Amino acid sequence: WVGVAAIVLGIGLTLWLVWAGGVLTPLTAASLEWERAGPGGLGAALARLRRRYVHPVLLDLAVAAAAFYLALGLRFSGERPGDVTQLLRYADRLTGHVFFVVFVFAVSNSIFGLYNRVWRYASSQEVLSILGSGATGTLVILIVDVLEGANRPIPLSVVLMGGLLTTAGLV
């Protein structure tokens, strides 16, 4: 039960971080839109930003966080003795590390232009962009995880599985 409570707490923290990022980023962008549209255009600028960016970014961040928690659960599935202890230890570490994980994937998605596309007309080129973004995000997290050495926040297998699950979720 303690393991389940740690994972639920981690998911709750993740949802809070996603919400905070989803509020602060559009507000910053809205101030930039407001300057361009003039004082009377703030409402229209906020509505345009919400439609175009908030929902896709929040969904992508939730997918990334859920994918890494799922990967952690799959890695320590209870098949070996001591898996529950390891699960608790790494769930606590992942909870502190999940903001970095979702930030890396959000930046990677932005660099690959995933938030500037019209997905109604998606083709294989867009899938390649998603795969490139997922691979880049996973590689960055993997490098940071390896640089941590013996005190790495999450196992390498969880990073690889989480990156794969995140990429699949984005597709």
Salt bridges, closest charged atoms under 4 A:
GLU33 OE2 - ARG36 NH2 2.35
GLU33 OE1 - ARG48 NH2 2.97
ASP83 OD1 - ARG80 NE 3.68
GLU126 OE2 - ARG117 NH1 3.65
ASP145 OD2 - ARG152 NE 3.74
